[in-house]
Structures are given as structure tokens and as C-alpha cells.
């Protein structure tokens, strides 16, 4: 499926339901020369150092150069050193965590502009932030994201009542993608399912294809 009204996203994005699924074969391809940066904005409150270390520990990176970049607040989102570090990356991994905090740091910032041009891996709920519409994890209501793609809304599994609320609040022109821990989808102007296990896709509450 092609995005109905593509935003400013100019490089491929991989949306993974959890960190562990990145070690599955073929989910992420990197070379020994790849520069991978782990952006821990969303982990500002749960421990960015630990979040970065968890990503660095994956075997999938092989001999690639992998480094962490905290970028925890609005000031760092305009910091020249942070911008240079992320701009230099071949791949940026966005860790999961406080999605509303990440949105407030990235939206309308120089760092947000850089992210729109980079190949990304978005883990868990953080993928929701990248869309025109994101899901507020506090109650499941749609709210405004970064606007890098349109027509598809990403979320992660929640309680039945919250998911029902989310589905009821989304318009029929929006597809809701629920990424379970073992699900992986990609977007490069066209949506593709890489690992369909643990993936639920609906429109107006009715099962559909991505």
C-alpha cells in the first residue's frame, strides 16, 4: 500500500514491535562500514544509558560502528554535535519509551528535520510518533505526530477497551497497524509486511491488508 499523502520522509523506515525481533534474519541489513546511531530520546525517564546498551548488545550489527546518542531534551535537539552525529549515520535506531516526550523534543526541531531524511528503525510505540496521526498511550486517543507519513497509524497492543476506543476514534480513511512484539513492517513510500506474526491491521475496526 502506498501512503495516501506522503509527508517529508525520504528514506526507508523499519517498524519493529520490540527490540528482540531485530535479531531475526533479514529484518535489518547492515555492513561492516555502516554507522548506526541509537537515539534514546524516548528513554529519558527510564534510563537512556541502559536503553542504548540493550540495542548495542544485539548481534545483528556485526562489525558496524554502533554508538548511542541520548538527545534527551529540546536543547540537545538543536545541538550541533548531536545533529552532526545523527546526520553522519547510515541508520538511526529510535528506542521505545515515552512517546509524547519524544514528540515534544523532535517536532519542529532541527533534529526532527534530520530524522525525516535518515533510514530509521523505530522500536515499539515510538513508531507511532512518526505519522501524521499518532496514538496517545495514556488512553488510546489519536493525536498529532511528526507528519512523516499519512493514512496509516501505528500503535502497540493495549487492553481491549483502549484498542476499541482507538479504533472508534480513527476515521475510515486511516489504517490502524497494531505491532505486536514479533511484528515488523517497513515503509519507503510503500508499506510492506516483513514479519506478519503478531500483527493486526484494521480499518474502521474491520480486518484489512496493509
N, C-alpha and C positions, 0 to 999 in steps of 0.2 A: 504494500500500500504506500502510495506517495502522500506526503503531508499535504493537506488541503491548502495551507497558506504558509509556506516555509518562512521561518524567521531568518536570523542572521548567522545561523550555524553553518560553517563552511568546511568542516572536517567530520569524519565518522565518529560516532559515539556508540559505545557498548554499555548497555544497561544490564547489570548483574544483580540478581536478587540477594546475594551475600558474598562475602569475601572468599569463602571456601570454594565456590564454583569457578573461580578464576584459575584454579589449578587443573581443571578439566581440560583435556587435549583440544586444541583448536579454538578455544574461547578467546584467547589473547595471543597474538603473534608479535614477538619482539626479536630483534637481532642483537648480537653482541655489541654492536655500535649504538644501540638505542639509548636515548637519555629519557628515563622515566622519572617523573616528579610526582610525589604523593602530597596532595593538597588536603590539609587537615582542618580546614575552617570549621566544618560541621562538628568536629570533635573538641571544640573549645572548652566545653564544660565537662566532658567525660575523660579527658586526658589525651591531648594530641600526640604526645611522645609515644604512648602505648599504641595508639591507632596507627601511627606511621610504622612502628616496629612490626606490627601484625602484617602489614602489607609487604614490607621488606622481606619478611621471613618466607614468603611464598617461593616455591621452586620454579614457578613459571617464568621468572625474569632471567634465569640463566646467568649469562655474563654481562647483561645490560647494566648500565650505570643507573642505579636507583637511589634517589635521595628524597628526604622529606622537606616540605615547605609548610610551616604552620599557617601563616596568613590568617590570624585569628580575629582581626577587627578591621574597621573601616580605614584606619590609618595605614595598616600594612597593605591594604588593597590598592594603595596609591604609592607604595614604597618602591623606589627604583630597583633596589636589589631583588625584591620579590618578583616584580614584573619581569626583570631580566631572566631570573631563574625559571619562571614558568614559560616565558616566550622561547627559551632555548630548548624546551622539552620536545621530544618526539611524541610522547604520550603523557597525559596527566591523569592520575587516578584521584577521584573525588571520594573521600571516605564518607561513611554513613554517620548519622548523628543528628544534631539539632538543625533541622532543615530550614526553619524560619530564621535562625541566626545566620546560616549560610546565605540565604536570600538577601538579608539586610546588608551583609558585607559585600556581596558581589554585584547586586543590582545597581546600575548607574555608576559603576566604578571602573577605573582603568583595568583592574584585574578581571572584572566581568567581561570586558571587551576582548581581552586576551583569550579567555576561556572559549569564547564564541568561535575562535579561529583554530583551536587545537583539537587533535584527536584525544578523546576522553574515554575513561572508564568510570562510570557512575555506579556506586555501590548502594544497594538497598534503597531507602526512601529518598536519598539525595537526588536521584534521577528525576524525581517529580519537579524539583526546583527549576530545571532547565526549560520546561514547557511554558507556553503562554498561560496555561492553567495548571496550577499545582494543587495538591491536596494538603490541607492543614491537618497535621496528625493529631491535633488536640480534640478534634470532633468529626473529622472527615469531610468538612465543607470545602468546596472549591475556592481558591483564592488566586491571586496573581503571581505568576512565576517570572522567569527571566525573558520569556518570549522567543526562545531559540527555535521552537517548532510549534506547530498548531495542529488541532484536530485530534491529537492523541494526548491522553492524560495518564500519567504513571502513578502508581501507588504500591504499597506493600500490604500483605494480608492484615486485616484487623478483625475485630469482633463482628458478628453477623449484623448486629443493629447498626454499627457505624458504616459498614460497607453498603447496607441497604440505603442509608441516608446519602452516602456519596453518590450512588447510582441514581437516586431520585433527583438529586440536585443538578446533575450534569444534563446538558441538552442532548437531543437525539443526534446532533451533528458531531458529537465527541465520542471517541472510543476510549474506554477505560481499560488499562492494562494493569492487572494485579500481578506483580512479580513475587512469586514465592522464592524461598531460599535457593532453589536449584534451577531457577529460570534465567535465561539470557536472551535478550533481543538487541538488535543493532539498528541504527538509523544513519543513513548517509544521503538523505533525500527520499529514500525508500525504506520502509520498515521490513525487517526480516527476523524470523524466529530462529535462534541458534540452538537453544536448548528449551524445548517446549514443555518438559516436565515441570510441574508446579507453576504453570502459567494459566491465568484466567483472563479472557478477553471478552468484553461485553459492550454493547451499545444500547442505551436506554434499558439496561437490565437484562437484555437478551444476548445469549452467546453469539459471538461473531468471529471472523478471522481478522488478523492484523495485516 
